[in-house]
Amino acid sequence: MRKLILFLALVVTTCNISIGQTPEHLPFFTEDFENESNSKWTIVNETQVNKWYIDSTAYAGSYRKSAYISSDGGASNVYDINRGSITHIYHDIQFPQGEEFVLLFDWNAGGESSYDYLQVSLTDTTYSPVPGNFVPSENLLFSRLNFSNGWKQERLILPETLLGQTKRLVFTWRTDGSVGTQPPAAIDNIYISQTHPLAGVYTIDNTLPTGNRNFNTFKEALDTLNTNGTSDSVIFNVISGQVHNIAERLQIASGNAVDKPVVFRKSGNGANPLLKVTGTSNYSDAGFYLDGVSHITFDGLDIENAGTTSSNYLEQGFYLTNTSNVQLRNCSIQVRNTYDNYGIYTSGTVNALQIENVGIRDSYYLCIGNCK
């Protein structure tokens, strides 16, 4: 049976917004809220003291923004434990016929046992959340999320009764107005896709929309690979001559076997596809993170630092940890010639790494670790 996966990353503004919604049409949707308007989201704060905001105050991984609760105008992910409030953020999703869905989202929250917590609901689009009021309990998917002790991911198979309907996805933060543990809720990372495993040939072409075996961005391709896995060998043909501006973490964490290799390769006679990567301030940003994977090849892809200050430089072209049978071919890597910059960085157990015709420039170290 085909399935869908929904990764959730929400973003919120500093004021109330109440607008008409255009629902997202599955089977594929991804949203990291890093570089676009948030007008598609409806935020219900009004006079409640603990409000939803969007900014870089709290976020998961290397992404820079998330939706989070704050009582000080968004300056920090801190709530007033002595003031009761219920606030919401929501967006409409259209579920097609013939699919089963699974919901995933990253969240972080302290709270207070049965009193301060995050809720997640799916309602009819005729229902509008009201500040200070709960969403009706029959719509709840997660009734009480708190004390995550850091970022955590939730996963839930959604009922088949959703097929062919448009529903309202609602996130709610509730505070009772007594004791509590910081921080309040923060939510990150939305992604919707069919979950049947990948197999065969796909393209990454940023002149075409995602769909019909094409991915518009590397992030969409990698999110799908990590979520769905593979049932056979997979080739991503990356169109030659294109420039991809990358401002998010590109991580491959879906393990592969010798009979199910994954290849990212240049397609066409033009110049190598170029990934211009903007980093963050954490001093360990990489073009690609490979974590616990095997039998993956990159052939004919160039990586270049696009950062302009120490707060957003790219430090590594490839970062490999606990990998095997990774091949890097016909690539160019350009970072910055400063200490702790690496063209290729390895950690943990890295076996059978093959490097062929890879040019590395403006890098303090060419390759560190198990490089051949």
C-alpha positions in Angstrom: 0.0 0.0 0.0 1.3 3.5 -0.8 1.8 5.8 2.1 2.5 9.4 2.8 4.7 11.0 5.4 4.2 14.4 6.9 7.2 16.1 8.6 6.1 19.2 10.5 8.0 22.4 10.9 6.0 25.4 11.8 6.8 29.0 11.8 5.0 31.9 13.4 4.9 35.7 13.3 4.9 38.1 16.1 1.2 39.1 15.7 -2.2 37.6 15.0 -2.9 36.6 11.5 -6.3 35.5 10.2 -6.5 34.9 6.5 -8.2 32.7 4.0 -6.2 29.5 3.4 -5.1 27.7 0.3 -4.7 24.1 1.3 -1.5 22.1 0.5 -2.1 19.4 -2.1 -0.5 16.1 -1.4 1.2 13.7 -2.3 4.3 15.9 -1.9 4.9 18.9 0.2 7.9 20.2 2.0 8.3 23.4 4.0 11.1 24.7 6.2 10.0 28.3 6.5 13.5 29.5 6.1 13.3 31.8 3.1 9.7 32.6 2.4 6.6 34.4 3.7 4.5 32.7 6.3 1.2 34.1 5.0 -0.1 30.6 4.4 -0.2 30.0 8.1 -2.9 31.3 10.4 -1.8 32.3 13.9 -4.3 32.7 16.7 -2.7 34.6 19.6 -4.7 37.8 20.3 -4.4 38.9 23.9 -3.0 35.6 25.3 0.3 36.2 27.0 2.2 33.1 25.7 2.1 33.6 22.0 3.4 31.8 18.8 6.3 33.5 17.0 8.6 32.7 14.1 12.3 33.4 14.3 15.7 31.8 14.9 15.3 31.8 18.7 14.6 28.0 18.8 15.2 25.5 16.0 16.1 21.9 15.3 19.3 20.8 13.7 21.0 23.4 11.5 17.9 25.1 10.3 17.5 28.7 11.5 13.8 29.2 12.2 10.9 27.4 13.8 7.5 28.1 15.4 7.9 28.7 19.2 6.1 30.1 22.2 7.3 33.2 23.8 6.0 35.7 26.4 8.5 38.4 25.7 7.6 39.4 22.2 9.6 36.5 20.6 13.0 37.5 22.1 13.3 34.1 23.8 11.7 30.7 23.9 10.4 31.3 27.4 6.9 31.4 28.8 5.1 33.1 31.7 4.3 30.2 33.9 2.0 32.4 36.1 -0.4 33.4 33.3 -2.9 30.9 31.8 -3.2 30.9 28.0 -4.2 28.8 25.0 -2.8 29.8 21.5 -2.9 28.1 18.1 -1.3 27.9 14.7 -2.8 26.1 11.8 -2.7 25.2 8.1 -5.0 23.3 5.8 -3.9 20.1 4.1 -5.8 18.3 1.2 -5.5 14.5 1.4 -6.0 12.7 -2.0 -7.8 9.5 -2.5 -6.0 6.2 -2.5 -3.3 7.0 0.1 -2.5 6.2 3.7 -0.7 8.9 5.7 1.8 9.1 8.5 2.5 12.3 10.4 6.0 13.2 11.7 7.1 16.4 13.4 10.0 17.7 15.6 9.1 19.3 18.9 10.8 20.5 22.1 9.0 21.6 25.3 9.2 21.5 29.0 5.9 22.3 30.6 4.1 20.9 33.5 2.7 17.3 33.7 -1.1 17.6 33.0 -1.2 21.4 32.8 1.3 22.9 30.4 1.7 21.1 27.1 1.5 21.0 23.3 -1.5 19.5 21.5 -1.8 18.5 17.8 -5.2 18.2 16.1 -6.9 17.6 12.7 -10.2 19.4 12.4 -12.7 20.2 9.6 -11.9 23.4 7.8 -15.1 24.9 9.0 -13.7 25.0 12.5 -11.6 28.0 13.5 -9.5 27.7 16.7 -10.2 30.3 19.3 -7.6 31.9 21.6 -8.1 30.8 25.2 -10.1 27.7 24.2 -9.1 24.1 23.5 -9.7 22.4 20.2 -12.5 19.8 20.7 -11.1 16.6 22.0 -12.5 14.4 19.3 -10.0 16.1 16.9 -6.9 15.4 18.9 -3.9 13.4 17.4 -1.6 14.2 20.4 -3.3 15.3 23.5 -0.4 16.1 25.8 3.3 16.6 24.7 5.8 17.9 27.2 9.1 17.2 29.0 10.8 16.2 25.7 14.3 16.8 27.2 15.5 18.2 23.9 14.2 17.9 20.4 12.2 14.9 19.7 10.3 13.5 16.7 6.8 12.0 16.8 5.3 9.7 14.3 1.6 8.7 13.8 -0.2 6.8 11.1 -3.3 8.8 10.2 -6.7 7.2 9.7 -7.9 6.3 6.2 -11.0 8.3 6.8 -9.0 11.4 5.8 -8.8 10.2 2.2 -10.3 12.7 -0.3 -10.8 15.4 2.4 -9.3 18.7 3.3 -8.4 19.0 7.0 -7.0 21.7 9.3 -3.8 20.8 11.0 -3.7 22.7 14.4 -0.9 23.0 16.9 -1.9 24.3 20.3 0.1 25.4 23.4 -1.7 25.4 26.7 -0.6 26.9 30.0 -2.6 26.7 33.2 -1.0 29.7 35.1 0.9 28.1 37.9 4.3 26.3 38.0 6.1 25.0 34.9 9.4 24.1 33.4 11.1 26.0 30.6 11.1 26.0 27.6 7.6 26.1 26.2 6.8 24.5 22.8 8.9 24.9 19.7 8.1 23.0 16.5 10.2 22.4 13.4 10.4 20.5 10.1 7.3 19.8 7.9 7.5 17.3 5.1 4.8 15.4 3.2 5.5 12.6 0.7 4.5 9.1 -0.4 6.3 6.6 1.7 6.7 3.8 -0.8 10.4 3.1 -1.2 12.4 4.7 -4.0 13.6 2.7 -7.0 15.0 3.5 -10.4 15.9 6.9 -12.0 14.8 10.3 -10.8 15.9 13.8 -11.7 16.9 16.9 -9.7 16.0 19.8 -11.9 15.3 23.2 -10.3 13.4 24.4 -13.4 10.7 21.9 -12.9 8.3 21.4 -10.0 8.6 18.4 -7.7 6.6 15.4 -9.1 6.6 12.9 -11.9 10.0 11.5 -10.7 11.6 14.9 -10.5 12.7 16.9 -7.4 13.0 20.6 -7.5 15.5 20.8 -4.7 18.2 18.6 -3.1 16.4 18.9 0.2 13.2 17.4 -1.2 15.1 14.5 -2.8 17.1 13.8 0.4 14.0 14.1 2.7 12.2 11.6 0.5 15.2 9.2 0.4 15.6 9.4 4.2 12.0 8.9 4.9 11.1 6.2 2.3 14.3 4.3 1.9 14.9 2.2 -1.2 13.7 -1.0 -2.6 16.2 -1.2 -5.5 19.1 0.8 -6.8 18.4 4.6 -7.2 19.9 7.2 -9.5 19.4 10.9 -9.1 20.3 12.6 -12.4 21.2 16.2 -11.5 20.8 18.5 -14.5 24.1 20.0 -15.7 24.8 23.7 -15.5 22.3 24.4 -12.8 23.0 26.4 -9.6 21.4 25.2 -6.4 21.4 27.7 -3.5 21.5 25.7 -0.3 20.6 27.2 3.1 19.6 24.0 4.9 21.2 20.9 6.2 21.5 18.2 3.5 21.8 14.9 5.4 21.6 11.4 4.2 20.8 9.0 7.0 19.0 6.2 5.1 21.2 3.2 5.1 21.7 1.2 1.8 22.9 -2.2 0.8 25.3 -3.4 -1.9 22.3 -4.4 -4.1 20.6 -1.0 -3.5 23.2 1.6 -4.2 22.3 5.3 -4.5 24.0 7.6 -7.0 23.8 11.3 -7.4 25.3 12.2 -10.8 25.6 15.0 -13.3 23.3 14.6 -16.3 24.1 16.4 -19.5 27.1 17.9 -21.3 27.2 21.2 -19.5 29.2 22.3 -16.4 28.9 20.3 -13.2 25.8 21.3 -11.1 26.9 23.7 -8.5 25.7 23.7 -4.9 26.3 27.1 -3.3 26.0 26.4 0.4 25.4 29.0 3.1 26.3 27.7 6.5 25.4 28.7 10.1 27.4 29.9 13.1 28.1 26.4 14.5 31.5 26.0 12.7 30.7 22.5 11.4 28.5 23.1 8.3 28.9 20.7 5.4 27.6 20.5 1.9 26.5 16.9 2.5 26.3 15.0 5.8 26.5 11.2 5.5 25.5 9.5 8.7 25.6 5.7 9.0 25.1 5.0 5.3 26.7 2.8 2.7 27.0 2.4 -1.1 26.4 6.0 -2.1 28.1 7.8 -5.0 28.5 11.5 -5.8 29.7 12.0 -9.4 30.1 15.3 -11.0 28.7 17.7 -8.4 30.5 20.9 -7.3 30.2 22.4 -3.8 31.1 26.0 -3.0 31.0 28.2 0.1 28.3 31.0 -0.3 28.8 32.4 3.2 30.0 35.9 3.6 30.8 36.2 7.3 31.9 33.9 10.1 28.3 33.4 11.1 27.4 31.6 7.8 30.6 30.1 6.3 30.7 26.6 4.9 33.4 24.6 6.8 33.3 21.2 5.0 32.4 19.9 1.6 31.5 16.4 2.8 31.1 15.2 6.4 31.1 11.4 6.8 30.5 9.5 10.0 30.2 5.7 10.3 29.9 5.1 6.6 31.1 2.5 4.2 31.5 2.2 0.4 31.1 5.9 -0.3 32.5 7.2 -3.6 33.3 10.8 -4.4 34.1 11.4 -8.1 34.7 14.3 -10.5 33.8 16.9 -7.9 35.1 20.3 -7.0 35.0 21.5 -3.4 35.7 25.1 -2.4 35.3 26.2 1.3 37.6 28.8 3.0 41.3 28.6 3.9 40.9 28.9 7.6 41.6 26.7 10.5 39.2 23.8 11.0 38.0 23.9 7.4 38.1 20.6 5.5 37.3 19.6 2.0 36.3 16.1 3.3 35.9 15.3 7.0 35.5 11.8 8.4 34.7 10.6 11.9 33.8 7.3 13.6 34.3 4.2 11.5 34.6 5.0 7.8 35.4 2.1 5.5 36.1 1.9 1.8 35.9 5.6 1.0 36.9 6.1 -2.6 38.0 9.6 -3.8 38.6 10.0 -7.6 39.3 13.3 -9.5 38.1 15.5 -6.7 39.6 19.0 -6.6 39.7 20.8 -3.2 40.6 24.5 -2.9 40.6 27.2 -0.3 40.6 24.6 2.4 42.9 24.4 5.4 42.9 20.6 5.2 42.1 18.7 2.1 40.8 15.5 3.8 41.1 14.3 7.4 40.5 10.7 8.6 40.2 7.6 6.4 40.8 9.2 3.0 42.3 7.3 0.1 
